[in-house]
């Protein structure tokens, strides 16, 4: 059987075994199709059936999460934890609270996490979790009751050396705090079982900033490869949550100009650029008041609000999709290319549709895939785990320096893997190959398990 035939057989099986899980199918297809030259060179991967094993989670946990609102009404949500692959270390990946969460989305995120964690060079396996609970417009006591109920079941399946969750969409410092408190109460132990913790109780400096900062550091590495830099570049950023906010912050620090932010209702276009004062307004708007980005346009002069639109039609040098999956369509990519965009760096997970990725490559755009470009978050989570194990805390400067080194190393791995297999400048393939080989070789070492 040829490598291509083997890959197609595994893809067919994935679709048959996981009906309706479109995002998971998309993630698996994107990774496996880029691995054909590797499988050709390494027949032992076919003999050991590595591909079929790597697309099947080691464990999928689904559970009921009952909770009471402030009026005493009982609600029931569904909780998930997909422990996908532990070949390199304990499962590691965030928890997402959003109405769109289902098993297919959690599996797609967990599958991506395997290779993202592999690229960080840290000993981390891949996993992901979440619930279809929506924390928006809920009171603090309601969120607390939900988080306590969620952790009452999840705590049976996690641990500092087993599975270490973190935050994601809908799960910030508040939710991590409530979940950690319940874990500590039930297990009677103070361990590094969650990352993204508060600084007073085991958190790491730079952790909230890490995904956004890392996405910009990766973009800077891509530009450096062409003797260029972020300085002076006009940038569009989608989203307005944690990742987007810190992406904007780092671009400003490096001398770039950000002209957009967005949420599910629309986009703000600020030709003058978002400065620190405006960014602080967004942080307060989104973190404290849970408001809509439209208020930014009402607050500051000269800002245009593009209702129901994404920012990809705005003329820019660099694009940073930092909201959610599949937010850049092929038509959006055409628009970016038409406007002479130089670079896309994915701060979100799989935010660019496959057709858009192909269009970006055809136009020779620098393209930083999410599993590489947004690995900064899990990288600093890994550093938080290290600090917890040593019972010490590194300074902000130390953590930031380590993050920059990790993002440089990730970029180097992607470039070298792409060149080794004859796909120069294709960092999507490079990231998939570099992440996969390390995991696959570990699986061979561990035997058939």
PAFIMI-329743 format. One record per residue (C-alpha): residue in three letters; x, y, z. Coordinates in steps of 0.2 Angstrom, whole numbers, padded with zeros to 4 digits, always signed. Layout:
BEGIN
alaXYZ
...
% end
This chain:
BEGIN
unk+0000+0000+0000
unk+0007+0017-0005
unk+0008+0031+0008
unk-0006+0040-0001
unk-0018+0025-0001
unk-0014+0023+0017
unk-0018+0041+0021
unk-0035+0040+0011
unk-0040+0024+0020
unk-0037+0032+0037
unk-0047+0048+0032
unk-0061+0037+0026
unk-0061+0028+0043
unk-0061+0044+0052
unk-0076+0051+0043
unk-0086+0035+0045
unk-0082+0033+0064
unk-0085+0051+0068
unk-0101+0056+0058
unk-0105+0075+0057
unk-0089+0080+0066
unk-0084+0092+0052
unk-0071+0102+0061
unk-0063+0086+0067
unk-0063+0079+0049
unk-0055+0096+0043
unk-0041+0096+0056
unk-0037+0077+0052
unk-0037+0080+0033
unk-0026+0095+0034
unk-0013+0086+0045
unk-0013+0069+0036
unk-0012+0075+0018
unk+0004+0085+0022
unk+0012+0069+0029
unk+0013+0059+0013
unk+0032+0062+0010
unk+0035+0057+0028
unk+0025+0041+0027
unk+0034+0037+0011
unk+0051+0039+0019
unk+0046+0030+0035
unk+0037+0013+0031
unk+0038+0008+0050
unk+0024+0021+0053
unk+0012+0011+0041
unk+0018-0006+0049
unk+0014+0000+0066
unk-0002+0009+0060
unk+0003+0025+0068
unk-0009+0036+0058
unk-0025+0026+0063
unk-0019+0026+0081
unk-0015+0045+0082
unk-0032+0050+0075
unk-0041+0040+0089
unk-0042+0048+0106
unk-0035+0038+0120
unk-0050+0043+0130
unk-0066+0053+0128
unk-0076+0058+0144
unk-0093+0065+0143
unk-0103+0070+0158
unk-0119+0079+0164
unk-0116+0096+0173
unk-0132+0102+0183
unk-0132+0119+0191
unk-0144+0132+0198
unk-0146+0150+0193
unk-0149+0164+0204
unk-0168+0161+0204
unk-0166+0143+0209
unk-0170+0136+0192
unk-0160+0120+0188
unk-0151+0119+0171
unk-0141+0105+0164
unk-0126+0107+0152
unk-0114+0094+0145
unk-0096+0093+0149
unk-0082+0085+0139
unk-0064+0081+0141
unk-0054+0072+0126
unk-0038+0065+0132
unk-0030+0063+0115
unk-0012+0058+0116
unk+0000+0056+0131
unk+0015+0050+0121
unk+0026+0065+0126
unk+0019+0069+0143
unk+0003+0072+0153
unk-0012+0078+0143
unk-0012+0097+0141
unk-0025+0108+0133
unk-0038+0121+0138
unk-0056+0121+0143
unk-0069+0130+0132
unk-0086+0137+0138
unk-0097+0142+0123
unk-0114+0137+0116
unk-0106+0130+0101
unk-0095+0117+0110
unk-0099+0099+0105
unk-0089+0083+0104
unk-0082+0086+0087
unk-0076+0103+0091
unk-0067+0097+0106
unk-0059+0083+0096
unk-0053+0095+0083
unk-0045+0106+0096
unk-0038+0091+0105
unk-0030+0084+0089
unk-0022+0100+0085
unk-0016+0102+0103
unk-0005+0086+0101
unk+0006+0094+0087
unk+0006+0111+0095
unk+0012+0104+0111
unk+0025+0094+0102
unk+0032+0109+0094
unk+0034+0119+0110
unk+0049+0107+0114
unk+0041+0104+0131
unk+0035+0087+0138
unk+0017+0089+0135
unk+0003+0077+0128
unk-0012+0084+0119
unk-0030+0086+0126
unk-0045+0098+0127
unk-0061+0100+0136
unk-0076+0111+0138
unk-0095+0113+0139
unk-0109+0121+0130
unk-0112+0132+0145
unk-0112+0151+0140
unk-0104+0162+0154
unk-0110+0178+0145
unk-0123+0188+0155
unk-0122+0176+0170
unk-0118+0182+0187
unk-0103+0178+0197
unk-0112+0166+0209
unk-0120+0157+0193
unk-0103+0155+0185
unk-0096+0149+0202
unk-0110+0136+0204
unk-0107+0129+0186
unk-0088+0128+0188
unk-0090+0119+0204
unk-0102+0106+0197
unk-0091+0104+0181
unk-0075+0101+0192
unk-0084+0089+0203
unk-0084+0077+0189
unk-0068+0082+0180
unk-0057+0081+0195
unk-0059+0062+0194
unk-0049+0062+0177
unk-0036+0075+0179
unk-0020+0078+0190
unk-0003+0087+0189
unk+0005+0071+0181
unk-0010+0065+0172
unk-0020+0079+0163
unk-0017+0098+0166
unk-0031+0109+0159
unk-0031+0128+0156
unk-0042+0142+0150
unk-0049+0145+0133
unk-0064+0154+0125
unk-0076+0158+0139
unk-0064+0152+0153
unk-0053+0166+0160
unk-0046+0170+0177
unk-0063+0169+0186
unk-0068+0152+0179
unk-0050+0145+0182
unk-0051+0151+0200
unk-0068+0143+0204
unk-0063+0127+0196
unk-0046+0126+0205
unk-0055+0130+0222
unk-0067+0116+0219
unk-0053+0104+0214
unk-0043+0109+0230
unk-0058+0106+0241
unk-0062+0089+0234
unk-0045+0082+0233
unk-0037+0091+0248
unk-0021+0095+0239
unk-0013+0111+0232
unk-0005+0105+0215
unk-0002+0113+0198
unk-0017+0104+0191
unk-0023+0119+0181
unk-0013+0133+0172
unk-0018+0151+0170
unk-0020+0152+0189
unk-0019+0168+0198
unk-0002+0175+0203
unk-0006+0173+0222
unk-0009+0155+0220
unk+0003+0147+0208
unk+0001+0157+0192
unk+0014+0162+0180
unk+0018+0180+0174
unk+0015+0182+0156
unk+0002+0168+0155
unk-0013+0179+0151
unk-0002+0188+0137
unk+0006+0172+0130
unk-0005+0167+0116
unk-0006+0185+0109
unk+0012+0189+0112
unk+0018+0172+0104
unk+0007+0175+0088
unk+0016+0192+0086
unk+0034+0184+0090
unk+0030+0171+0077
unk+0025+0184+0064
unk+0041+0193+0068
unk+0051+0178+0065
unk+0043+0175+0048
unk+0046+0193+0043
unk+0064+0192+0049
unk+0067+0178+0037
unk+0063+0191+0023
unk+0074+0204+0031
unk+0058+0214+0037
unk+0049+0217+0054
unk+0033+0222+0062
unk+0038+0240+0064
unk+0028+0252+0053
unk+0016+0238+0047
unk-0003+0241+0047
unk-0011+0226+0055
unk-0029+0220+0056
unk-0034+0209+0071
unk-0050+0199+0073
unk-0058+0196+0090
unk-0057+0207+0105
unk-0055+0194+0119
unk-0039+0189+0128
unk-0029+0183+0113
unk-0034+0198+0102
unk-0030+0211+0116
unk-0012+0205+0119
unk-0009+0203+0100
unk-0013+0222+0099
unk-0002+0226+0114
unk+0013+0217+0107
unk+0011+0224+0090
unk+0010+0242+0097
unk+0026+0238+0108
unk+0035+0232+0092
unk+0030+0248+0082
unk+0016+0242+0072
unk-0001+0250+0070
unk-0017+0240+0073
unk-0033+0247+0065
unk-0046+0234+0069
unk-0054+0223+0082
unk-0071+0213+0081
unk-0083+0202+0089
unk-0098+0191+0083
unk-0108+0206+0079
unk-0096+0216+0069
unk-0079+0225+0067
unk-0072+0242+0072
unk-0060+0250+0060
unk-0049+0264+0067
unk-0038+0272+0054
unk-0029+0282+0067
unk-0023+0265+0075
unk-0027+0258+0092
unk-0016+0265+0106
unk-0013+0260+0124
unk-0028+0271+0130
unk-0040+0263+0117
unk-0033+0246+0121
unk-0036+0249+0140
unk-0054+0254+0136
unk-0056+0237+0126
unk-0049+0227+0141
unk-0062+0235+0153
unk-0076+0233+0140
unk-0073+0215+0137
unk-0066+0209+0154
unk-0077+0218+0166
unk-0093+0225+0157
unk-0094+0210+0145
unk-0099+0223+0132
unk-0100+0223+0113
unk-0085+0230+0102
unk-0098+0243+0094
unk-0096+0253+0110
unk-0078+0257+0104
unk-0084+0266+0089
unk-0096+0276+0100
unk-0082+0281+0112
unk-0069+0286+0100
unk-0070+0298+0085
unk-0066+0294+0067
unk-0070+0275+0070
unk-0081+0266+0058
unk-0092+0251+0064
unk-0094+0238+0051
unk-0109+0228+0057
unk-0109+0210+0053
unk-0093+0211+0045
unk-0075+0203+0048
unk-0060+0214+0046
unk-0052+0205+0031
unk-0058+0218+0018
unk-0048+0232+0027
unk-0031+0236+0018
unk-0017+0230+0029
unk+0001+0222+0029
unk-0002+0209+0042
unk-0018+0199+0047
unk-0020+0191+0064
unk-0035+0180+0065
unk-0038+0179+0084
unk-0056+0175+0086
unk-0062+0157+0082
unk-0061+0143+0069
unk-0064+0146+0050
unk-0066+0165+0051
unk-0056+0168+0035
unk-0065+0161+0020
unk-0057+0159+0003
unk-0066+0175-0003
unk-0058+0184+0012
unk-0041+0177+0007
unk-0044+0184-0010
unk-0047+0201-0002
unk-0032+0201+0008
unk-0021+0196-0007
unk-0029+0210-0017
unk-0025+0222-0004
unk-0006+0216-0004
unk-0006+0208+0013
unk+0011+0201+0017
unk+0007+0189+0031
unk-0006+0179+0041
unk-0002+0173+0059
unk-0015+0163+0066
unk-0019+0167+0085
unk-0035+0157+0085
unk-0036+0138+0082
unk-0039+0134+0063
unk-0046+0151+0059
unk-0042+0149+0040
unk-0052+0138+0029
unk-0043+0126+0018
unk-0046+0135+0002
unk-0040+0151+0010
unk-0024+0143+0016
unk-0021+0137-0002
unk-0024+0154-0009
unk-0012+0162+0004
unk+0001+0150-0002
unk-0002+0153-0020
unk+0001+0172-0017
unk+0017+0168-0007
unk+0010+0176+0009
unk+0020+0172+0024
unk+0007+0160+0033
unk+0009+0155+0052
unk-0002+0140+0056
unk-0011+0140+0072
unk-0003+0125+0079
unk+0014+0135+0078
unk+0009+0153+0079
unk-0003+0152+0094
unk+0008+0139+0104
unk+0014+0153+0115
unk-0001+0150+0127
unk+0002+0132+0130
unk+0021+0135+0130
unk+0019+0147+0145
unk+0007+0135+0153
unk+0021+0122+0152
unk+0033+0135+0160
unk+0019+0138+0174
unk+0019+0119+0177
unk+0038+0119+0179
unk+0037+0134+0191
unk+0024+0124+0201
unk+0035+0109+0202
unk+0050+0119+0208
unk+0039+0129+0220
unk+0046+0145+0213
unk+0042+0160+0202
unk+0052+0167+0187
unk+0052+0186+0184
unk+0041+0193+0170
unk+0057+0196+0160
unk+0063+0178+0162
unk+0046+0171+0156
unk+0045+0183+0141
unk+0063+0178+0136
unk+0059+0159+0137
unk+0043+0162+0127
unk+0053+0172+0113
unk+0065+0157+0113
unk+0052+0144+0111
unk+0043+0154+0097
unk+0060+0155+0088
unk+0063+0137+0090
unk+0045+0133+0084
unk+0048+0143+0068
unk+0065+0135+0065
unk+0057+0117+0067
unk+0044+0122+0054
unk+0056+0129+0042
unk+0068+0115+0043
unk+0055+0101+0042
unk+0047+0110+0026
unk+0064+0111+0018
unk+0069+0093+0022
unk+0053+0087+0013
unk+0054+0098-0002
unk+0040+0111+0003
unk+0051+0126+0006
unk+0041+0141+0014
unk+0026+0130+0018
unk+0025+0132+0037
unk+0008+0123+0038
unk+0017+0107+0031
unk+0032+0110+0041
unk+0022+0112+0058
unk+0012+0096+0054
unk+0028+0086+0050
unk+0039+0092+0064
unk+0025+0090+0077
unk+0020+0073+0070
unk+0037+0065+0069
unk+0041+0068+0087
unk+0025+0060+0093
unk+0025+0046+0081
unk+0043+0041+0086
unk+0038+0041+0104
unk+0023+0030+0100
unk+0034+0018+0092
unk+0045+0018+0107
unk+0030+0014+0119
unk+0024-0001+0109
unk+0006-0005+0104
unk-0004+0004+0117
% end
